[in-house]
């Protein structure tokens, strides 16, 4: 949710942000009008309530013969106060409804435009080359007995899969490597719930225009999360945090679910775009002043992982029109996938500034002692999709795959994954 003071004092900055995102800026004027109506209704209510309080004192001290008439007036005044309170609540709800339609304010310097208008910040590592025809990750996974899409579809439908044998071990190795890195950088590990209440899902900004990508259990009115970011953002909702000793950092390990609505026929081969996967997500609560520096730190942790895994990648500054509603800036890291001759997203890291914290009422005490919304940030440190780039980058002509040295301790020292006789 946007800052109501900013809405009142600088609506043009919010309109600029909406334009950069390609979103409706008229909603800003509607929200301004609703804010004015809310303040007027609240003022009327408070005036009547003060009058009621004063009148109550008069009734108490009035002579006995005057009390019946005064009590009757008090009843009329009480009804007026209740009506004014109802109008104030309605006006508050109208403003909140409109404010929820306004996306987070884009940070200065974020490129304008849509998905294709990102800016490449840097490209790292050597692009892999082969003196043989490389296999894609699914063919490799099948040769290794690591990925079983056919039985995944039999059990659960399209875009589900089994990781078996070395495939299961490889994902667990990757996750444990990421967890160790997170611990080294001061993150507290959490295994999070994957079902959350509507107010938590709404608070993180996931029930906007992409709500159709979220699985909902209507009988229980719970949502399956597409990232542990949701549960981690809700972890400290309605709390005042102590940030005196620095940011609060969590690493959430969870299974994630995404319906991938609207992506039919797009990246459907293998495990690149699936309905269920595992992920280790970094999440940070910090002061707004430190948020941008913290954002850069999260990206550096991701780059440490990708470099250690021997992957060729680029870091991009995502354009405003391709940001989620809660992100004020997002850096993606895309790894090279040889058989697709393309970069594919492996990580996203978002600075959500105070947007989620305002919705979830997560605050800290500033220098004046008053409570202020915290800033929240999130970023992927490992996920199932990384196996795509690892398998394809490190493959050999016979279908075997060299295990990146950094992963070997998590696989009992295994150096090479070798093809099996099949499933």
Buried (B, 14 or more C-beta within 10 A) or exposed (E): BBBBEEBEEEBEBBBBBBBBBEBBBEBBEBBBEBBEBBBEBBEBBBEBBEEBEEBEEEBEEBEEEEBEEBEEEBEEBBEBBEEBBEBBBEBBEBBBEBBBBBBBBBBEEBBBBEEEBBEEEEBEBEEBEEEEEBBBBBBBBBBBBBBBBEEBEEEEEEBBBBBBBBBEBBBBBBBBBBBEBBEEBEBEEBEBBBEBBEEBBBBBBBBEEBEEBBBBEEEEEBBBBBBBBBBBBBBBBEBBBEBEEEBBBBBBBBBBBBBBEEEEEEBEEBBBBBBBBBBBBBBBBBBBEBBBEBBEBBBEBBBBBBBBBBBBBBBBBBBBBBBBBBBBBBBBBBBBBBBBEEBBBBBBBBBBBBBBBBBBBBBBBEEEEEBBBBBBBBBBBBBBBBBBBBBBBBBBEEBBBBBBEBBBEBBEEBEEBBBBEEE
